[in-house]
Amino acid sequence: MNHHRDKIIKEIFPERILASRNMNYQKFIILSSPRTGSEWLTSLFNSHGQMVAYSELFHHQFIPWIYGRDRPVLTELFQFREKYPIEFMRDIIFRGYPKKIKAVGFKIHDYKQPLKDALVVWAYLCNLADLKIIRLRRKNWLKQFVSFELAKKTGNWHVTAGSSPLSQPPGKIRLKHEDCLRFFHRLEVLDKFFTKTTKDKPVYKVCYEDLCADTTSRLNEMQEFLGLKIKKLNSRHQKTNKYSVSEALINYRELQNKFKNTKWIKFFDD
């Protein structure tokens, strides 16, 4: 397996990186869920110069590499990750880096990731003595679900620098009550799992809404949390839209009435 691992690493990383033996950096993971600004945050971290922040490491279809720029996904690497998830994290992600690197981490979206070896992966992460957690979530789960469904419908998952955020939704959608309920329950389970799993770890909690409202202060706090020199961070990503949920949902009032006497009514604040 070591020969196989070394072959994969040589195909992916330049020789100058392979020669690096620095292990004296802060390990971290970003715990989030889709449409919480996690790709934006990862991109911001990668602009620091002393950070390596990988995108969603255990996506079920591919591995979105980020080391200053997006990297093509190798089938062989994906297969290695699927077969040896612990070795993948230990030997490829948390490996040696150039001396300038002070923090290395990745984001993870679900307590079931990877589906086959989730318990093994979480046990490994929980046993890392020097691991720090950034917990990124969204306050309004209805807005999160609408954003997710619109991104699926349009294929527009990100807005890059130079583009204008949409002031009007790119078409309207209709959501089923049971689909909303399923999404809310999933996030509730995810939230409880992340809270329980990370109770013994240093955790920095941040909401997407607060990160948007006071980006500089929140980013400075996160850099301090990770033991980094504070720098101004930049990203090619930006907020996707500025329209309200009621503008995007055809049946907003109908859903609002169905959730009227439930704890989820707090998400209908338009």
C-alpha positions, -999 to +999 in steps of 0.1 A: +000+000+000+029+024+008+042+020-028+007+027-041+004+058-019+038+072-029+030+067-065-003+087-062+014+115-042+042+118-068+015+122-096-003+149-077+022+171-059+053+189-073+087+178-062+092+209-041+062+200-020+072+163-018+105+174-003+087+193+025+089+177+059+072+204+080+045+188+103+044+217+127+011+232+116-024+235+131-048+208+118-084+219+114-117+209+098-147+230+088-179+213+098-208+226+076-236+216+052-244+227+017-252+264+011-236+278+043-208+297+026-182+269+032-167+271-003-164+309+001-147+304+035-123+278+021-114+301-007-107+329+018-085+307+038-065+297+008-056+334+001-038+336+034-005+323+022+001+302+054-029+280+050-040+250+030-077+245+030-091+216+010-127+216-002-152+188+007-129+159+012-154+130+012-178+140-016-194+108-029-185+115-065-152+134-066-125+151-046-124+189-052-087+197-047-078+232-036-042+242-031-042+278-044-062+266-075-085+238-084-068+205-093-081+178-116-093+147-099-075+115-104-095+083-105-067+065-088-067+090-059-105+087-055-102+049-053-074+052-028-095+075-007-124+051-008-103+021+002-080+037+027-097+068+041-075+071+072-043+067+052-057+093+028-061+118+056-029+110+074-005+106+045-019+128+018-038+156+036-020+159+069+014+153+054+046+174+053+043+209+039+066+238+032+078+256+064+056+286+056+024+266+061+010+270+096-025+255+092-039+227+071-075+215+070-106+205+050-143+208+051-168+180+057-205+182+051-222+152+067-219+129+096-222+100+071-191+110+051-177+088+039-208+066+039-189+032+041-163+041+068-179+071+086-174+057+121-137+049+114-132+084+099-148+102+128-129+081+154-097+091+137-106+128+137-117+127+173-085+111+183-063+138+168-051+156+199-042+188+180-073+192+159-094+224+159-129+228+146-146+256+127-183+251+130-201+269+101-239+269+100-268+289+087-294+304+110-323+302+086-326+266+072-355+275+049-332+300+031-305+274+030-329+248+014-342+273-012-306+283-020-298+246-024-327+238-047-321+269-068-285+260-073-296+225-084-321+239-108-298+265-124-264+248-120-251+281-106-234+270-073-211+300-070-208+336-080-173+347-088-156+380-084-167+405-110-202+390-112-232+408-098-252+389-071-288+384-083-314+408-070-341+387-084-343+348-083-334+330-115-369+317-118-392+304-090-395+271-074-422+252-055-412+232-024-431+204-008-439+205+029-425+170+034-393+179+016-388+210+038-395+189+069-370+163+058-343+189+052-349+205+086-348+172+104-315+163+086-299+195+096-311+191+132-296+156+133-264+169+118-262+198+143-266+174+172-240+150+159-214+177+153-220+192+188-217+158+205-187+147+184-167+179+190-175+186+226-139+178+237-123+199+209-116+236+206-145+249+185-150+283+168-187+287+159-198+311+132-230+316+113-231+324+076-253+354+083-228+369+108-199+361+085-216+381+057-225+410+080-191+414+096-167+395+074-134+411+085-139+407+123-150+370+119-121+362+097-097+378+121-111+358+149-108+326+130-072+334+121-064+340+158-082+308+167-059+288+143-028+306+156-021+325+124-008+360+117-038+381+108-040+390+072-066+405+049-082+376+031-097+376-004-119+353-024-131+348-060-164+337-045-191+361-032-226+361-018-248+343-044-280+364-041-297+393-024-334+383-029-358+371-003-372+336+001-407+347-005-396+361-039-381+327-049-409+304-036-441+302-055-459+286-025-443+306+003-476+315+021-489+280+017-458+266+034-459+293+061-494+282+070-484+246+072-455+253+096-475+279+116-478+259+148-444+242+146-409+252+158-399+257+122-421+288+118-391+309+129-376+303+094-405+322+078-393+357+086-396+374+052 
